[in-house]
């Protein structure tokens, strides 16, 4: 896995996306896959930046491995928090009546194939997996 250690602030979001793009650029991934991974990475990193260390700041570690699937792993030493425990939003309730929060991680769980959370050695560890076939692999198989 390639790894990036970065300050967990919203100002570093572009650097996070560029890091992910560099790793995915080595394969010809379809735009839909890129968009899904971007959305998931942006959502998770934004949550870490806004909530993990408040009111202080800290670091986040982003790891990515690309092969038959894309595995993205975030680690932080912020407050213990499992976003997967958050109840799914009731999409049948009118928007004005919904509780704030929870929609982002709901979307992450829908667009990624697997999302897992663990608390390891005082770290929040969130790992997301997206099965994929690069365009070159798909073309070679057809």
N, C-alpha and C positions, 0 to 999 in steps of 0.2 A: 504494500500500500504506500502511496505517496502521501506525505504529511505536510500540513501547513499549520504553524502555531501563530496565532494572531490575537491582537487585542479584541475583546468582545464588545465592540462599539459599532453602532450602525454605520459610522463613517467607513468601516472596513468591508462593508458588504460588496462593493465593486471588486475588491481584491479577492474575495472569496469566490465570486462568480468567475473571474478571470482564471483563477486556479483550476476550478472545475472545467472550464472551457478548454484549457490547455491539455488536460488529461483526456477529455472526450474527443478533442480534435485529432488525436492520433488514430481515430476510427471514423468511419463515415456514418455517423448516427443520424437517423432521420430527425427532422426538426421537431416532430411531436415528442420524441424521447428527450431531446435536449430541453425542450420547454418544460416537460414534466420534472426532470431533474433540477432545473433552475428553480422552478416554483417550490419544490420541496426543500432545497438547500436554502433558499431565501427565507422561507417560513421558519425553519428551525433556527437558522442563525439569528434572525430578527428576534425570536423569542429569547434566545440566550442573551443577546445584546441588551434587551429591554428589561429582562426579569432575573437572570441568574445571579447577578452580583449587586443589585441595587441596594443602597444608593452608591456603592463603590463600583469599581470596575475590576476586571480580571481578564484572563485569557481563555481562548477556545482553541481546541485542536481539531482540525478537519483532516480526515484521512479519506482517500479514495482509491479504489482498485477497479480497473476496467478489464473485462474479459467477456465471457459469455453473459455476464451480468455486471451491472454497475453497483458497487457497494460504497456507500457514503457513510462515514462514521463521524459523529461529533462527540467531543468530550469537553466537559468543563468542571471546575471545582466549586461551582456556585451552590446556591441553596438546593437541597434535594428536591427534585420535582420530576414526576413521571407524567408527561403530557398525555400518555395513552390512557391514564386513569380518568381524564376529563370526560364527562358524559358527552355523547354525540348530540349535536344540536337537533332540535325538533324542527325540521324544515317545513312542516305543515303549519307552524305558528307564524302569524304575520310578522314581517320583518321588524316592525316597530315594537312588537311584544317579546321579541327574543332576548335572551340574556346575552351580554357582551362576552366575546371570547369563545374559543373552541372550534370555530369554523376552519381556521387555518390548518390545525392538526387533523381535523376531519378530512380535509382535501388531500393532505399528505398521505393519509392512510388509504384513500381511494385511488390515488394515482401511482403510488409505489406498490410493488408486489409484496413487500414485507417490511414492517417497521417494528423494531424491538427496542425496549428500554431496559437498562440495568443500572444499578448503583454499585460501582466497583471502586474500592479503595478511596472513598470520599469523593468520587467523581460521578457525575451524570454521564451516561453513555447511551447515545441514541444512534442506532444503526438502521439504515434504509437500504433496501435492495430493489433494483429494477432489472428484470430479465430483459435481454436485448439481443438483437442481431444487427450487426453493422450492415450498412447497405452493401458493402463489398462482399461480406459473407453471404448475405441473402441472394445477391446476384450470382455468386459462384454456385450456390445450391440449386438455382432454378435451371 
